[in-house]
């Protein structure tokens, strides 16, 4: 049920060679409408990434800080660079086709990047690219498909019978009403459903045999 990068990735590895000149990098970005390109070696293995920010240092110049910091030295190097190998940020941050969309999204968020080269896990060669917009496609899953996954998750992860619950899904928000056998099942139920790819939020309105009501809204983070 966990969706993987292979299901949404673009099959074109958007990349340039290490000796690619500045103009070729700009042309590649324009051609594919991307904000960064992978830099590959002679065996098509990603060794770094050049972003629009890296290229704009030609226009803005590096930060003039004294004493020089690691960042300012790096910016000076890029501002003076003429080819991809001199302009890139290394090493390249990559994923494989089998990486989960959730892990790819976390990696993009943590590293503050908008796309990732996808590499073959055996050869290390680039075989595609995944963008933030690709990951957002998970929230456009057909309603029937999403409902099936939610039902299966409830059955397999919590032990509850989904047929005895009222489940409504609208715009990725899952509302569940009914009775849980134990109050403690509510939190595990919510957490399990939150992990379903495409769920935006969970609203449980469940009562336990002792009459507890656990109506809460938990957005997907």
SENU-533124 format. One record per residue (C-alpha): residue in three letters; x, y, z. Coordinates in steps of 0.2 Angstrom, whole numbers, plus 5000, padded with zeros to 4 digits. Layout:
REM SENU-533124
AlaXYZ...
REM end
This chain:
REM SENU-533124
Unk500050005000Unk501550125002Unk501850214986Unk503550224979Unk504550344969Unk504450234954Unk502550264953Unk502750454950Unk504550484944Unk504950554927Unk505950434916Unk507050564910Unk508650594920Unk508850774919Unk510750794920Unk512350874912Unk514150804911Unk515450884923Unk516250974909Unk514651054903Unk514851244901Unk513751374909Unk512651404894Unk512251214892Unk511651204910Unk510551354908Unk509851284891Unk509551114899Unk508551204914Unk507551304901Unk507151154890Unk506451044904Unk505751194915Unk506751144930Unk507651234944Unk509151114945Unk510050984935Unk511050834941Unk512950824936Unk513450654931Unk515150574928Unk515650474913Unk514750324919Unk513050424922Unk513250424941Unk512650584949Unk514150674958Unk513250834962Unk511850954957Unk511851134950Unk510351244955Unk509751414948Unk510351484965Unk512151424960Unk512051504943Unk511351664950Unk512951694960Unk513651744943Unk512551894944Unk512451934963Unk514151874968Unk514651784983Unk514251845001Unk515651975006Unk515951905024Unk517551915034Unk518251805040Unk517751695026Unk516551555031Unk516351385023Unk514751445014Unk515651605008Unk517151505001Unk515951394992Unk514951534985Unk516551614979Unk517051454970Unk515351434962Unk515451624956Unk517051594948Unk516551424940Unk516351404922Unk515851214920Unk514651104929Unk515951024940Unk516451194947Unk514751254949Unk513951104957Unk513451064975Unk514150894980Unk513850764984Unk512150734975Unk510750684986Unk509850544977Unk508450414979Unk508050254971Unk506450194963Unk505950094978Unk506150244990Unk504450284998Unk503550444993Unk503550495011Unk505350475013Unk505750564997Unk504650705003Unk505550715020Unk507150715011Unk506650865000Unk505950955015Unk507550925026Unk508750975012Unk507651115005Unk507751044988Unk506351034975Unk506950884965Unk507950724967Unk508950614954Unk508350434954Unk509750314953Unk509750124950Unk510150044967Unk511449924959Unk512350024946Unk512150194954Unk511750264937Unk510350404935Unk508750334927Unk507550474931Unk507050624941Unk505750654954Unk505050834958Unk504050904972Unk502550914960Unk502750724957Unk502550684975Unk500950794976Unk500150674964Unk499850564979Unk498450684984Unk497550654968Unk497250464970Unk495550404965Unk494250414979Unk493850224977Unk495650174978Unk495950284993Unk494450215002Unk495050034998Unk496750075006Unk495950155022Unk494750005024Unk496249885022Unk497249985034Unk495849985047Unk495649795046Unk497549745046Unk498249875058Unk496949895071Unk495949735072Unk494349835070Unk493049785057Unk492849935045Unk491149875039Unk490549915056Unk491150095055Unk490450245045Unk491850305034Unk491750465024Unk493150525013Unk493050695005Unk494550794997Unk495750675006Unk494950705023Unk494450545032Unk493050555044Unk492650395054Unk491150375066Unk490650225076Unk491150125091Unk492850065096Unk493049915107Unk494250015118Unk494650195119Unk496450165117Unk496050105099Unk495650275093Unk497450345093Unk498150195085Unk496750205072Unk497050385068Unk498950355067Unk498750205055Unk497550305043Unk498750455043Unk500050345035Unk498950305020Unk499650385005Unk498450525000Unk497650555017Unk497650745021Unk496850735038Unk495850615049Unk494350665059Unk493850525071Unk492150535080Unk492150365089Unk491450315105Unk492050175117Unk490950065127Unk491250175142Unk490550325133Unk492050415129Unk492050535114Unk493750565105Unk493250695091Unk494850775085Unk495650835069Unk497450785066Unk498250865050Unk499450755040Unk501250825043
REM end
